């Protein structure tokens, strides 16, 4: 599906969302029930650099400053963060972290956030957009990957063939929609044959602002330990606070 087709399906009551020349997606859409949704994102597989991060973060901060509970939809089609010396020297990692923290703040201030991966999604750009939302959904054909196997091999110093073998049985080592769904990163894959607006409304209604990715990964068998470890760490923190107060 093209961006225009997706937007038309998402917002049957109309929208003013545009894809700018720099491939940033910005605007406001209206659901069938008339509710306004702030839309930001990146299109056509464009890498996300510092010049793209700042306008996206600004839109999120404007939503927060306006108050209310306007939800935010983050549309994601980016092959990675921008691999340019200028961006790296200016601290691209901090810019990406800023965008992620803006989305987290929006959620804490009552603005439900939904990520929609409709194309590519990789590396730091993926972490700062789709994975920084309350809930991440995808359309069939999406290509999410925190890190591809050649890059993972360079970082871990493990042979790529070994990582390929591991990816067949352990989804945390595997890129792609199926693997990301199994580990809980992708909450659900939408059916393009059904009204997208209704599916967005359902995602917004079901989003509590609580990150349930570890629980989803445990339920789906893709991350068997993360949820329990997180629970135990949280319990120890609470116990530590009680001990300090007594």
Secondary structure as the mmCIF struct_conf table of DSSP 4:
data_model
#
loop_
_struct_conf.conf_type_id
_struct_conf.id
_struct_conf.beg_label_comp_id
_struct_conf.beg_label_asym_id
_struct_conf.beg_label_seq_id
_struct_conf.end_label_comp_id
_struct_conf.end_label_asym_id
_struct_conf.end_label_seq_id
HELX_RH_AL_P HELX_RH_AL_P1 UNK A 3 UNK A 10
TURN_TY1_P TURN_TY1_P1 UNK A 12 UNK A 13
STRN STRN1 UNK A 15 UNK A 15
STRN STRN2 UNK A 18 UNK A 19
TURN_TY1_P TURN_TY1_P2 UNK A 21 UNK A 22
BEND BEND1 UNK A 23 UNK A 23
STRN STRN3 UNK A 24 UNK A 30
TURN_TY1_P TURN_TY1_P3 UNK A 32 UNK A 33
STRN STRN4 UNK A 36 UNK A 45
STRN STRN5 UNK A 48 UNK A 48
HELX_RH_AL_P HELX_RH_AL_P2 UNK A 50 UNK A 66
TURN_TY1_P TURN_TY1_P4 UNK A 68 UNK A 69
STRN STRN6 UNK A 71 UNK A 78
BEND BEND2 UNK A 79 UNK A 80
STRN STRN7 UNK A 81 UNK A 81
HELX_RH_AL_P HELX_RH_AL_P3 UNK A 85 UNK A 89
TURN_TY1_P TURN_TY1_P5 UNK A 90 UNK A 91
HELX_RH_AL_P HELX_RH_AL_P4 UNK A 92 UNK A 108
TURN_TY1_P TURN_TY1_P6 UNK A 109 UNK A 110
STRN STRN8 UNK A 113 UNK A 122
HELX_RH_AL_P HELX_RH_AL_P5 UNK A 123 UNK A 128
TURN_TY1_P TURN_TY1_P7 UNK A 129 UNK A 129
HELX_RH_3T_P HELX_RH_3T_P1 UNK A 130 UNK A 132
BEND BEND3 UNK A 133 UNK A 134
STRN STRN9 UNK A 135 UNK A 139
TURN_TY1_P TURN_TY1_P8 UNK A 140 UNK A 141
STRN STRN10 UNK A 143 UNK A 145
BEND BEND4 UNK A 146 UNK A 147
HELX_RH_AL_P HELX_RH_AL_P6 UNK A 149 UNK A 156
HELX_RH_AL_P HELX_RH_AL_P7 UNK A 160 UNK A 169
HELX_RH_3T_P HELX_RH_3T_P2 UNK A 171 UNK A 173
BEND BEND5 UNK A 176 UNK A 176
HELX_RH_AL_P HELX_RH_AL_P8 UNK A 177 UNK A 182
TURN_TY1_P TURN_TY1_P9 UNK A 183 UNK A 184
BEND BEND6 UNK A 185 UNK A 186
STRN STRN11 UNK A 188 UNK A 190
TURN_TY1_P TURN_TY1_P10 UNK A 192 UNK A 193
BEND BEND7 UNK A 194 UNK A 194
HELX_RH_AL_P HELX_RH_AL_P9 UNK A 196 UNK A 206
BEND BEND8 UNK A 209 UNK A 209
HELX_RH_AL_P HELX_RH_AL_P10 UNK A 213 UNK A 219
TURN_TY1_P TURN_TY1_P11 UNK A 220 UNK A 221
BEND BEND9 UNK A 222 UNK A 222
TURN_TY1_P TURN_TY1_P12 UNK A 224 UNK A 225
HELX_RH_AL_P HELX_RH_AL_P11 UNK A 226 UNK A 245
#
